[in-house]
């Protein structure tokens, strides 16, 4: 079973994404902040990371930077998730 790590501080969004991906047959790991997400990525090496860009503690850009700096996690596909709708974002 493929594993997706969801890093999202908005609980309703996190719950919706978790439910959707579980219905599609994925194992889901969840983190409500970037720091916890990095820990889960190091410990479980998911097949994909979907990460919010704006979070307290550590934002998505910091998470990506740390994921890319670790030899055991730098090859994990990474997708940013955001509610920002402006082109500049």
Backbone as a chain_set.jsonl record, in Angstrom:
{"seq": "XXXXXXXXXXXXXXXXXXXXXXXXXXXXXXXXXXXXXXXXXXXXXXXXXXXXXXXXXXXXXXXXXXXXXXXXXXXXXXXXXXXXXXXXX", "coords": {"N": [[0.852, -1.177, 0.0], [0.599, 2.172, -0.884], [1.922, 5.112, 0.662], [0.918, 8.273, 1.84], [1.993, 11.339, 3.06], [0.399, 13.82, 4.733], [0.644, 17.189, 5.39], [-0.717, 19.61, 7.154], [-2.248, 22.377, 8.666], [-4.865, 23.161, 8.923], [-7.558, 21.749, 10.203], [-10.178, 20.82, 9.194], [-9.61, 20.698, 6.399], [-7.498, 18.88, 6.402], [-8.82, 16.601, 7.405], [-10.682, 16.159, 5.319], [-8.972, 15.657, 3.1], [-7.635, 13.396, 4.062], [-9.753, 11.538, 4.318], [-10.565, 11.343, 1.61], [-8.224, 10.299, 0.292], [-7.862, 7.907, 1.719], [-10.164, 6.526, 0.968], [-9.452, 5.992, -1.611], [-7.593, 4.077, -1.259], [-5.079, 4.563, -0.13], [-2.517, 4.598, 2.38], [-2.428, 6.825, 5.054], [-0.473, 9.298, 6.551], [-0.508, 11.785, 9.014], [0.21, 15.184, 9.79], [0.083, 18.062, 11.767], [1.683, 20.227, 11.682], [4.731, 21.598, 10.32], [7.088, 20.715, 11.614], [6.387, 18.286, 12.881], [5.714, 16.935, 10.56], [8.214, 16.664, 9.248], [9.462, 14.919, 11.036], [7.814, 12.628, 10.742], [8.259, 12.074, 8.022], [10.986, 11.393, 8.036], [10.934, 9.12, 9.681], [9.162, 7.319, 8.419], [9.358, 7.391, 5.616], [7.491, 8.258, 3.308], [5.583, 7.674, 0.24], [4.745, 9.92, -1.054], [4.534, 13.412, -0.384], [2.263, 15.796, 0.661], [1.918, 19.115, 1.236], [0.977, 21.93, 3.12], [1.474, 25.423, 2.473], [1.477, 27.637, 4.206], [1.926, 27.633, 7.518], [1.963, 27.502, 11.121], [4.837, 27.245, 13.294], [6.596, 25.823, 11.39], [6.863, 26.633, 8.066], [5.666, 25.48, 4.801], [7.692, 25.826, 2.889], [10.03, 25.765, 4.368], [9.828, 23.143, 5.269], [10.08, 21.719, 2.827], [12.714, 22.468, 2.15], [14.185, 21.208, 4.232], [13.491, 18.537, 3.749], [14.698, 18.14, 1.27], [17.349, 18.358, 2.025], [18.015, 16.045, 3.345], [19.468, 12.897, 2.928], [17.964, 10.518, 2.973], [15.388, 11.34, 2.394], [15.227, 13.083, 0.238], [14.39, 12.307, -2.307], [11.668, 11.945, -2.249], [8.583, 12.524, -3.746], [7.03, 15.746, -3.787], [4.37, 17.852, -3.081], [2.99, 21.05, -3.049], [0.32, 22.425, -1.184], [-2.198, 24.825, -1.107], [-4.337, 27.488, -0.006], [-4.188, 29.883, -1.097], [-5.079, 32.053, -3.683], [-4.183, 33.896, -5.461], [-2.202, 34.879, -8.283], [0.395, 35.753, -7.752], [1.025, 34.385, -5.439]], "CA": [[0.0, 0.0, 0.0], [1.37, 3.408, -0.948], [1.708, 5.993, 1.801], [0.965, 9.717, 1.608], [2.116, 12.175, 4.24], [-0.311, 15.088, 4.621], [1.064, 18.174, 6.385], [-1.747, 20.646, 7.027], [-2.688, 22.857, 9.974], [-6.312, 23.375, 8.897], [-8.088, 20.42, 10.508], [-11.19, 20.36, 8.229], [-8.952, 20.337, 5.136], [-6.755, 17.654, 6.688], [-9.788, 15.506, 7.498], [-11.228, 15.899, 3.981], [-7.94, 15.007, 2.291], [-7.417, 12.06, 4.62], [-10.887, 10.688, 3.928], [-10.514, 11.111, 0.165], [-7.125, 9.406, -0.078], [-8.12, 6.585, 2.293], [-11.168, 5.876, 0.12], [-8.747, 5.564, -2.816], [-6.739, 2.952, -0.906], [-3.767, 4.968, 0.35], [-2.245, 4.74, 3.811], [-2.213, 8.251, 5.285], [0.178, 9.821, 7.746], [-0.916, 13.178, 9.131], [0.946, 16.089, 10.663], [-0.594, 19.359, 11.817], [2.674, 21.287, 11.501], [5.898, 21.174, 9.556], [8.049, 20.0, 12.451], [5.896, 16.912, 12.99], [5.803, 16.361, 9.225], [9.604, 16.258, 9.022], [9.688, 13.717, 11.853], [7.133, 11.5, 10.107], [8.948, 11.775, 6.764], [12.241, 10.704, 8.384], [10.664, 7.818, 10.299], [8.328, 6.414, 7.611], [9.675, 7.538, 4.186], [6.262, 8.088, 2.517], [5.709, 7.685, -1.215], [4.39, 11.263, -1.501], [4.237, 14.392, 0.658], [1.432, 16.937, 0.288], [2.214, 20.014, 2.342], [0.483, 23.303, 3.101], [2.564, 26.399, 2.406], [1.443, 28.56, 5.343], [1.626, 26.962, 8.776], [2.798, 27.942, 12.245], [5.982, 26.422, 13.689], [7.481, 25.692, 10.241], [6.026, 26.683, 6.867], [5.917, 24.452, 3.803], [8.963, 26.052, 2.213], [11.049, 25.241, 5.283], [9.696, 21.689, 5.223], [10.688, 21.258, 1.578], [14.162, 22.661, 2.26], [14.728, 20.151, 5.087], [13.303, 17.254, 3.046], [15.725, 18.059, 0.226], [18.67, 18.288, 2.642], [18.258, 14.731, 3.942], [19.722, 11.87, 1.917], [16.924, 9.487, 2.945], [14.076, 11.878, 2.025], [15.256, 14.064, -0.849], [13.75, 11.815, -3.534], [10.221, 11.808, -2.063], [7.81, 13.55, -4.466], [6.519, 16.758, -2.86], [3.373, 18.742, -3.688], [2.487, 22.098, -2.175], [-1.119, 22.659, -1.125], [-2.428, 26.171, -0.553], [-5.635, 28.118, -0.262], [-3.918, 31.164, -1.78], [-5.622, 31.985, -5.038], [-3.601, 34.948, -6.303], [-1.108, 34.421, -9.129], [1.662, 36.058, -7.094], [1.268, 33.378, -4.424]], "C": [[0.896, 1.237, 0.0], [0.95, 4.349, 0.175], [1.865, 7.447, 1.393], [1.067, 10.407, 2.956], [1.426, 13.503, 3.956], [0.148, 16.002, 5.751], [0.176, 19.392, 6.203], [-2.209, 21.071, 8.411], [-4.183, 23.126, 10.046], [-6.99, 22.005, 9.033], [-9.198, 19.965, 9.55], [-10.589, 19.958, 6.875], [-8.204, 19.019, 5.308], [-7.69, 16.452, 6.742], [-10.359, 15.15, 6.133], [-10.216, 15.181, 3.098], [-7.688, 13.578, 2.763], [-8.521, 11.11, 4.179], [-10.836, 10.348, 2.439], [-9.436, 10.092, -0.199], [-7.29, 8.01, 0.524], [-9.154, 5.825, 1.473], [-10.543, 5.364, -1.177], [-7.721, 4.468, -2.536], [-5.344, 3.301, -0.416], [-3.7, 4.908, 1.876], [-1.871, 6.197, 4.028], [-1.504, 8.482, 6.611], [-0.203, 11.289, 7.824], [-0.047, 13.928, 10.131], [0.257, 17.445, 10.606], [0.385, 20.534, 11.792], [3.905, 20.708, 10.807], [6.901, 20.368, 10.357], [7.661, 18.533, 12.589], [5.977, 16.203, 11.632], [7.202, 15.877, 8.889], [9.913, 14.978, 9.801], [9.06, 12.488, 11.211], [7.819, 11.097, 8.802], [10.237, 11.002, 7.031], [11.973, 9.281, 8.884], [9.987, 6.823, 9.362], [8.614, 6.439, 6.115], [8.423, 7.29, 3.322], [6.554, 8.118, 1.015], [5.444, 9.06, -1.804], [4.155, 12.134, -0.282], [3.385, 15.491, 0.036], [1.459, 17.886, 1.476], [1.631, 21.407, 2.107], [1.667, 24.259, 3.058], [2.626, 27.281, 3.641], [0.977, 27.829, 6.596], [2.452, 27.595, 9.883], [3.901, 26.914, 12.494], [7.0, 26.334, 12.552], [6.617, 25.696, 8.987], [6.458, 25.626, 5.847], [7.239, 24.605, 3.081], [10.127, 25.561, 3.068], [11.023, 23.712, 5.299], [10.376, 21.148, 3.975], [12.206, 21.363, 1.65], [14.795, 21.54, 3.095], [14.589, 18.764, 4.454], [14.393, 17.074, 2.001], [17.136, 17.927, 0.787], [19.005, 16.917, 3.229], [18.403, 13.664, 2.86], [18.59, 10.847, 1.836], [15.558, 10.008, 2.507], [14.087, 12.756, 0.766], [14.589, 13.602, -2.142], [12.231, 11.649, -3.405], [9.517, 12.894, -2.873], [7.075, 14.449, -3.472], [5.569, 17.68, -3.61], [2.969, 19.78, -2.648], [0.974, 22.191, -2.304], [-1.303, 24.03, -0.518], [-3.835, 26.63, -0.855], [-5.449, 29.486, -0.916], [-4.349, 31.059, -3.238], [-5.035, 33.035, -5.977], [-2.404, 34.404, -7.074], [0.248, 34.639, -8.458], [2.022, 35.014, -6.033], [1.806, 32.101, -5.042]], "O": [[1.836, 1.334, 0.789], [-0.211, 4.381, 0.583], [2.812, 7.814, 0.696], [0.318, 10.097, 3.882], [1.82, 14.228, 3.043], [0.057, 15.642, 6.925], [0.3, 20.119, 5.217], [-2.527, 20.223, 9.244], [-4.717, 23.304, 11.141], [-6.991, 21.207, 8.096], [-9.17, 18.813, 9.119], [-11.025, 18.975, 6.276], [-8.276, 18.143, 4.446], [-7.381, 15.4, 6.183], [-10.508, 13.97, 5.815], [-10.556, 14.209, 2.423], [-7.547, 12.664, 1.95], [-8.246, 10.001, 3.72], [-11.042, 9.197, 2.055], [-9.707, 9.13, -0.917], [-6.897, 7.025, -0.101], [-9.038, 4.611, 1.301], [-11.044, 4.412, -1.775], [-7.057, 3.985, -3.452], [-4.501, 2.412, -0.297], [-4.693, 5.136, 2.566], [-1.078, 6.75, 3.266], [-1.884, 7.937, 7.647], [-0.219, 11.974, 6.802], [0.37, 13.394, 11.159], [-0.107, 17.921, 9.53], [-0.024, 21.693, 11.871], [4.084, 19.493, 10.725], [7.504, 19.433, 9.831], [8.499, 17.645, 12.434], [6.274, 15.01, 11.568], [7.367, 14.802, 8.311], [10.551, 14.065, 9.277], [9.686, 11.431, 11.139], [7.944, 9.908, 8.509], [10.542, 10.049, 6.314], [12.704, 8.351, 8.544], [10.202, 5.617, 9.484], [8.136, 5.556, 5.402], [8.307, 6.245, 2.682], [7.63, 8.532, 0.584], [5.865, 9.345, -2.925], [3.64, 11.666, 0.734], [3.746, 16.052, -0.998], [1.076, 17.516, 2.586], [1.777, 21.981, 1.029], [2.746, 23.935, 3.555], [3.717, 27.641, 4.084], [-0.189, 27.458, 6.726], [3.515, 28.159, 9.624], [3.864, 25.819, 11.933], [8.151, 26.732, 12.729], [5.729, 24.855, 8.849], [7.484, 24.966, 6.014], [7.849, 23.608, 2.697], [11.095, 25.007, 2.548], [12.071, 23.067, 5.338], [11.17, 20.211, 4.061], [12.908, 20.435, 1.25], [15.824, 20.985, 2.708], [15.47, 17.918, 4.608], [14.948, 15.985, 1.858], [18.029, 17.436, 0.097], [20.158, 16.657, 3.574], [17.55, 13.547, 1.98], [18.282, 10.356, 0.75], [14.65, 9.211, 2.27], [13.018, 13.131, 0.284], [14.257, 14.431, -2.99], [11.576, 11.248, -4.368], [9.823, 14.074, -2.705], [6.564, 13.984, -2.453], [5.923, 18.226, -4.655], [2.647, 19.439, -1.51], [0.42, 22.053, -3.395], [-0.65, 24.371, 0.468], [-4.446, 26.212, -1.838], [-6.422, 30.163, -1.249], [-4.02, 30.096, -3.931], [-5.362, 33.056, -7.164], [-1.672, 33.556, -6.564], [1.146, 33.806, -8.581], [3.202, 34.789, -5.762], [2.07, 31.133, -4.329]]}, "num_chains": 1, "name": "protein.A"}
